[in-house]
Amino acid sequence: MKVVVQRVKEASVAVGGNTISSIGKGVLLLAGIGKGDTPGTAKDLAQKILKLRIFEDDAGKMNLDLKQVEGQILSVSQFTLMADTSKGNRPGFGPSAPPDQAKILLKIFNDELKISGADIAEGEFGSYMEVSLINDGPVTFVLEQ
């Protein structure tokens, strides 16, 4: 599993021209699920994200986590993160989990985030989505499990 974590001032997802989810200050998560991923992988990565100290304290040091700043989460599936780009010019999507498996693991991932009490919004799995954001910093991390 691979997740791009972007600290944002705001973010939203639209499907078919209609905004379906939006958040204010927090993180936008772009989540890719791979063939070898398990429920444990999804839960572990969710917990790591919740504990990431990527928000600045009063001294300007990245020392606070999402809960401490009362941040929100926008979680969006992104199978292209798992692409194999090692050969040629056309990405291969063989490493990506099949849609039925990925949908289940993404739900487990999002449910684990919700258990923490985090305010979470979601994209629409399998849909063509337009994601908008105002990156804060910019601060962006790629986490892999």
KOLBA-871214 format. One record per residue: x, z, y of N, C-alpha, C in turn; residue in one letter. Coordinates in nm, 3 decimals. Layout:
BEGIN
       n_u       n_w       n_v      ca_u      ca_w      ca_v       c_u       c_w       c_v   aa
         X         Z         Y         X         Z         Y         X         Z         Y    A
...
END
This chain:
BEGIN
       n_u       n_w       n_v      ca_u      ca_w      ca_v       c_u       c_w       c_v   aa
     0.085     0.000    -0.117     0.000     0.000     0.000     0.089     0.000     0.123    M
     0.046    -0.074     0.221     0.120    -0.085     0.346     0.020    -0.069     0.460    K
     0.057     0.016     0.559    -0.030     0.038     0.673     0.051     0.026     0.801    V
     0.003    -0.057     0.892     0.058    -0.063     1.026    -0.021     0.038     1.109    V
     0.052     0.132     1.169    -0.009     0.237     1.251     0.027     0.206     1.396    V
    -0.074     0.180     1.477    -0.051     0.151     1.618    -0.119     0.259     1.702    Q
    -0.040     0.326     1.786    -0.098     0.424     1.878    -0.166     0.345     1.988    R
    -0.294     0.377     2.013    -0.372     0.298     2.108    -0.440     0.385     2.213    V
    -0.466     0.323     2.326    -0.551     0.386     2.428    -0.697     0.357     2.396    K
    -0.720     0.239     2.334    -0.852     0.201     2.284    -0.836     0.084     2.190    E
    -0.934     0.066     2.102    -0.933    -0.046     2.008    -1.076    -0.073     1.962    A
    -1.100    -0.198     1.923    -1.233    -0.236     1.875    -1.224    -0.350     1.775    S
    -1.330    -0.366     1.700    -1.342    -0.475     1.602    -1.475    -0.545     1.626    V
    -1.470    -0.678     1.631    -1.591    -0.758     1.643    -1.602    -0.849     1.521    A
    -1.724    -0.870     1.476    -1.755    -0.965     1.369    -1.866    -1.055     1.422    V
    -1.842    -1.184     1.418    -1.942    -1.278     1.467    -1.974    -1.261     1.614    G
    -1.875    -1.216     1.690    -1.894    -1.198     1.834    -1.958    -1.066     1.874    G
    -1.995    -0.984     1.775    -2.057    -0.854     1.803    -1.961    -0.741     1.770    N
    -1.940    -0.650     1.864    -1.854    -0.534     1.838    -1.923    -0.444     1.737    T
    -1.852    -0.414     1.627    -1.909    -0.329     1.523    -1.848    -0.190     1.522    I
    -1.728    -0.174     1.579    -1.660    -0.045     1.583    -1.569    -0.040     1.703    S
    -1.555     0.080     1.760    -1.460     0.096     1.869    -1.418     0.242     1.878    S
    -1.297     0.263     1.930    -1.245     0.398     1.951    -1.177     0.405     2.087    I
    -1.155     0.527     2.130    -1.071     0.552     2.247    -0.932     0.587     2.199    G
    -0.871     0.687     2.261    -0.735     0.728     2.227    -0.724     0.763     2.079    K
    -0.620     0.710     2.016    -0.598     0.740     1.875    -0.506     0.640     1.810    G
    -0.542     0.599     1.687    -0.461     0.503     1.613    -0.547     0.393     1.554    V
    -0.493     0.272     1.559    -0.549     0.158     1.487    -0.467     0.145     1.361    L
    -0.534     0.143     1.246    -0.467     0.128     1.117    -0.503    -0.007     1.058    L
    -0.402    -0.087     1.029    -0.419    -0.213     0.957    -0.369    -0.187     0.816    L
    -0.459    -0.187     0.718    -0.427    -0.142     0.583    -0.427    -0.257     0.483    A
    -0.315    -0.274     0.415    -0.302    -0.372     0.309    -0.290    -0.303     0.174    G
    -0.368    -0.348     0.077    -0.369    -0.287    -0.056    -0.302    -0.384    -0.154    I
    -0.206    -0.330    -0.231    -0.134    -0.412    -0.328    -0.184    -0.392    -0.469    G
    -0.144    -0.481    -0.558    -0.188    -0.478    -0.698    -0.157    -0.346    -0.769    K
    -0.043    -0.285    -0.739    -0.004    -0.163    -0.809    -0.054    -0.035    -0.745    G
    -0.134    -0.045    -0.641    -0.179     0.075    -0.571    -0.285     0.149    -0.652    D
    -0.291     0.280    -0.630    -0.382     0.368    -0.703    -0.458     0.457    -0.604    T
    -0.560     0.528    -0.652    -0.626     0.625    -0.564    -0.527     0.727    -0.507    P
    -0.431     0.768    -0.587    -0.330     0.863    -0.539    -0.247     0.805    -0.425    G
    -0.213     0.678    -0.436    -0.138     0.611    -0.330    -0.218     0.613    -0.201    T
    -0.345     0.580    -0.209    -0.432     0.575    -0.091    -0.445     0.713    -0.027    A
    -0.467     0.815    -0.108    -0.482     0.952    -0.055    -0.352     1.001     0.008    K
    -0.241     0.977    -0.059    -0.111     1.023    -0.006    -0.080     0.959     0.129    D
    -0.105     0.830     0.139    -0.075     0.760     0.264    -0.168     0.807     0.376    L
    -0.294     0.833     0.344    -0.387     0.885     0.444    -0.338     1.020     0.496    A
    -0.294     1.107     0.406    -0.245     1.238     0.448    -0.119     1.226     0.534    Q
    -0.033     1.133     0.500     0.088     1.112     0.579     0.052     1.069     0.722    K
    -0.044     0.980     0.733    -0.086     0.931     0.864    -0.145     1.045     0.948    I
    -0.226     1.128     0.884    -0.288     1.240     0.956    -0.184     1.339     1.009    L
    -0.071     1.348     0.943     0.033     1.445     0.981     0.141     1.384     1.071    K
     0.136     1.253     1.092     0.238     1.187     1.175     0.235     1.242     1.316    L
     0.348     1.287     1.363     0.358     1.340     1.499     0.406     1.228     1.590    R
     0.311     1.149     1.639     0.346     1.030     1.718     0.287     1.034     1.859    I
     0.227     1.148     1.894     0.173     1.164     2.029     0.261     1.260     2.107    F
     0.273     1.233     2.235     0.366     1.311     2.318     0.308     1.447     2.357    E
     0.397     1.548     2.358     0.361     1.679     2.407     0.385     1.685     2.558    D
     0.373     1.802     2.616     0.390     1.816     2.761     0.529     1.780     2.808    D
     0.627     1.786     2.718     0.765     1.752     2.753     0.794     1.604     2.733    A
     0.693     1.527     2.689     0.713     1.384     2.668     0.775     1.350     2.534    G
     0.784     1.447     2.444     0.843     1.426     2.311     0.731     1.400     2.210    K
     0.753     1.302     2.120     0.657     1.277     2.014     0.658     1.398     1.921    M
     0.558     1.482     1.938     0.557     1.608     1.866     0.417     1.650     1.822    N
     0.315     1.571     1.855     0.178     1.608     1.824     0.115     1.507     1.728    L
     0.029     1.558     1.640    -0.041     1.470     1.547    -0.179     1.433     1.603    D
    -0.249     1.352     1.530    -0.379     1.299     1.572    -0.480     1.410     1.604    L
    -0.488     1.509     1.518    -0.584     1.617     1.537    -0.553     1.696     1.664    K
    -0.424     1.718     1.690    -0.384     1.797     1.806    -0.422     1.730     1.938    Q
    -0.433     1.598     1.939    -0.471     1.527     2.062    -0.617     1.482     2.058    V
    -0.689     1.527     1.954    -0.829     1.489     1.935    -0.846     1.338     1.937    E
    -0.754     1.270     1.866    -0.755     1.124     1.860    -0.852     1.071     1.756    G
    -0.886     0.945     1.772    -0.975     0.876     1.681    -0.897     0.777     1.596    Q
    -0.962     0.728     1.492    -0.900     0.630     1.401    -0.991     0.509     1.389    I
    -0.931     0.390     1.397    -1.000     0.266     1.362    -0.924     0.206     1.245    L
    -0.988     0.201     1.129    -0.925     0.153     1.006    -0.977     0.015     0.972    S
    -0.884    -0.081     0.958    -0.919    -0.220     0.935    -0.841    -0.273     0.814    V
    -0.911    -0.333     0.719    -0.841    -0.393     0.604    -0.767    -0.519     0.648    S
    -0.648    -0.537     0.591    -0.567    -0.654     0.628    -0.482    -0.695     0.508    Q
    -0.540    -0.776     0.422    -0.471    -0.816     0.299    -0.344    -0.896     0.327    F
    -0.335    -0.959     0.443    -0.218    -1.042     0.473    -0.090    -0.959     0.486    T
    -0.103    -0.828     0.502     0.017    -0.741     0.508     0.094    -0.745     0.377    L
     0.026    -0.775     0.269     0.090    -0.774     0.138     0.150    -0.911     0.101    M
     0.144    -1.006     0.192     0.190    -1.142     0.163     0.338    -1.147     0.126    A
     0.369    -1.239     0.036     0.507    -1.268     0.000     0.552    -1.386     0.087    D
     0.647    -1.361     0.175     0.697    -1.465     0.265     0.842    -1.501     0.235    T
     0.886    -1.467     0.114     1.028    -1.485     0.080     1.066    -1.631     0.052    S
     0.969    -1.715     0.021     0.999    -1.855    -0.011     0.913    -1.948     0.072    K
     0.973    -2.053     0.118     0.897    -2.155     0.188     0.837    -2.108     0.319    G
     0.739    -2.183     0.365     0.676    -2.155     0.494     0.531    -2.110     0.483    N
     0.478    -2.114     0.361     0.339    -2.074     0.341     0.337    -1.940     0.267    R
     0.273    -1.838     0.327     0.269    -1.707     0.261     0.195    -1.715     0.128    P
     0.241    -1.635     0.033     0.173    -1.622    -0.096     0.105    -1.486    -0.101    G
    -0.016    -1.482    -0.152    -0.091    -1.358    -0.152    -0.104    -1.295    -0.290    F
    -0.017    -1.334    -0.381    -0.015    -1.278    -0.515     0.000    -1.127    -0.520    G
     0.081    -1.066    -0.431     0.097    -0.920    -0.435    -0.027    -0.842    -0.390    P
    -0.121    -0.907    -0.323    -0.241    -0.838    -0.275    -0.332    -0.802    -0.392    S
    -0.395    -0.687    -0.382    -0.491    -0.645    -0.484    -0.613    -0.737    -0.479    A
    -0.678    -0.759    -0.593    -0.803    -0.836    -0.592    -0.906    -0.766    -0.502    P
    -0.995    -0.843    -0.439    -1.089    -0.784    -0.343    -1.168    -0.664    -0.396    P
    -1.217    -0.671    -0.520    -1.297    -0.559    -0.571    -1.215    -0.430    -0.581    D
    -1.090    -0.442    -0.624    -1.000    -0.325    -0.633    -0.962    -0.277    -0.493    Q
    -0.930    -0.370    -0.404    -0.888    -0.334    -0.269    -1.001    -0.263    -0.194    A
    -1.124    -0.307    -0.212    -1.237    -0.245    -0.144    -1.253    -0.100    -0.187    K
    -1.238    -0.074    -0.316    -1.249     0.063    -0.369    -1.138     0.151    -0.313    I
    -1.015     0.100    -0.314    -0.902     0.180    -0.266    -0.908     0.201    -0.115    L
    -0.958     0.104    -0.041    -0.973     0.122     0.103    -1.078     0.230     0.131    L
    -1.184     0.234     0.053    -1.286     0.339     0.069    -1.224     0.476     0.041    K
    -1.145     0.486    -0.064    -1.078     0.613    -0.096    -0.987     0.654     0.019    I
    -0.912     0.558     0.073    -0.822     0.582     0.187    -0.901     0.634     0.306    F
    -1.009     0.564     0.343    -1.090     0.604     0.457    -1.160     0.737     0.434    N
    -1.208     0.761     0.312    -1.272     0.888     0.280    -1.173     1.004     0.294    D
    -1.049     0.983     0.255    -0.947     1.087     0.269    -0.921     1.117     0.416    E
    -0.923     1.015     0.499    -0.908     1.037     0.643    -1.026     1.117     0.697    L
    -1.147     1.087     0.649    -1.269     1.155     0.696    -1.272     1.301     0.654    K
    -1.220     1.332     0.535    -1.219     1.469     0.485    -1.150     1.562     0.585    I
    -1.053     1.511     0.656    -0.977     1.591     0.751    -1.061     1.626     0.874    S
    -1.175     1.562     0.887    -1.257     1.583     1.005    -1.227     1.483     1.115    G
    -1.139     1.388     1.087    -1.103     1.287     1.187    -1.224     1.201     1.220    A
    -1.231     1.161     1.347    -1.335     1.069     1.394    -1.287     0.928     1.358    D
    -1.350     0.867     1.258    -1.301     0.738     1.207    -1.408     0.630     1.217    I
    -1.364     0.515     1.267    -1.446     0.394     1.270    -1.379     0.294     1.177    A
    -1.455     0.197     1.130    -1.401     0.102     1.032    -1.434    -0.042     1.070    E
    -1.349    -0.131     1.017    -1.378    -0.273     1.025    -1.478    -0.307     0.915    G
    -1.497    -0.436     0.890    -1.590    -0.481     0.787    -1.511    -0.555     0.680    E
    -1.496    -0.493     0.564    -1.414    -0.548     0.457    -1.457    -0.691     0.423    F
    -1.359    -0.780     0.414    -1.383    -0.917     0.372    -1.436    -1.009     0.479    G
    -1.461    -0.957     0.598    -1.514    -1.040     0.706    -1.402    -1.091     0.795    S
    -1.430    -1.200     0.864    -1.339    -1.246     0.968    -1.361    -1.154     1.087    Y
    -1.257    -1.083     1.126    -1.269    -0.984     1.233    -1.179    -1.020     1.350    M
    -1.227    -0.988     1.468    -1.147    -0.999     1.589    -1.114    -0.856     1.632    E
    -0.986    -0.823     1.629    -0.941    -0.688     1.660    -0.878    -0.689     1.799    V
    -0.926    -0.601     1.884    -0.872    -0.587     2.019    -0.815    -0.447     2.035    S
    -0.706    -0.437     2.112    -0.648    -0.307     2.133    -0.566    -0.304     2.261    L
    -0.553    -0.184     2.312    -0.456    -0.158     2.417    -0.356    -0.065     2.354    I
    -0.239    -0.119     2.322    -0.134    -0.044     2.255    -0.077     0.057     2.354    N
    -0.057     0.178     2.308    -0.008     0.287     2.391     0.141     0.306     2.365    D
     0.223     0.259     2.456     0.368     0.276     2.443     0.445     0.148     2.468    G
     0.445     0.053     2.383     0.380     0.047     2.253     0.450     0.135     2.150    P
     0.369     0.198     2.067     0.419     0.280     1.956     0.356     0.225     1.830    V
     0.440     0.170     1.742     0.392     0.107     1.619     0.484     0.143     1.503    T
     0.425     0.181     1.389     0.501     0.215     1.269     0.443     0.139     1.151    F
     0.530     0.107     1.055     0.485     0.048     0.928     0.516     0.149     0.819    V
     0.411     0.193     0.749     0.426     0.290     0.640     0.397     0.222     0.508    L
     0.481     0.251     0.410     0.459     0.196     0.276     0.464     0.306     0.173    E
     0.380     0.294     0.074     0.374     0.395    -0.032     0.388     0.325    -0.164    Q
END
